[in-house]
Amino acid sequence: MGPGGFASDSVDDIGALVDSAPLAWIVPHAEVRAAILMPVVFERGDESAVLLLGHLPRRAPAAEVLARDPAASILILGPHRHIPNAWIADRAWAPTWNFAAARIDAEVEIDAGLTDRCLQLLVDHLDLRWSPQEMGARYERLKQDIIGFAARPLEFAGRFKLGQDEKPENFAAIVAALGSDPLAGWMHRFAGR
């Protein structure tokens, strides 16, 4: 993949990325222009039982397209940031852009029977300390406008560009400059790979 970049089809790496960045582009293969941004939840089982669960607006073109042809790519962009040369004492070091991203090719099953489960999983994942039932009758009215889905992954393709072969002192300087930015955690996760 080149200096500082790692390809990963690891369910653990990509699942952690989806957990940290659940807003995803859902891109129907049959009609790319129907792509839509929606949150997804990564549900783990054994590798063959991994699912991405979410919901779509019923009136969105993506819902209609995926009901006809379930092939889709789910695109995740996690933490990312320009890493300027100013953070590094070594003037020969070039600025770069660090990021964590993934493409998940999947078969998407649109299923109204999944809607409540998908919504509850999303609320639970985001730890909103709130329940959809607190909406009372409004929940049922709003729920009529959305539909749940389960995406069964066929292929995982992660790209984790988290440096460019930094010397230890340059890596330390970047992580220190990032502070609590989630990108620092991803850099540590892949350090030494």
Secondary structure as UniProt FT lines:
FT   TURN            3..4
FT   STRAND          5..8
FT   HELIX           11..20
FT   STRAND          23..28
FT   TURN            29..30
FT   HELIX           32..34
FT   STRAND          36..43
FT   HELIX           47..49
FT   STRAND          51..57
FT   TURN            58..59
FT   HELIX           61..68
FT   STRAND          71..83
FT   HELIX           85..87
FT   TURN            91..92
FT   STRAND          96..110
FT   HELIX           112..114
FT   HELIX           115..126
FT   HELIX           132..135
FT   HELIX           137..143
FT   TURN            144..145
FT   STRAND          146..161
FT   HELIX           168..178
FT   TURN            179..180
FT   HELIX           182..190
FT   TURN            191..192
//
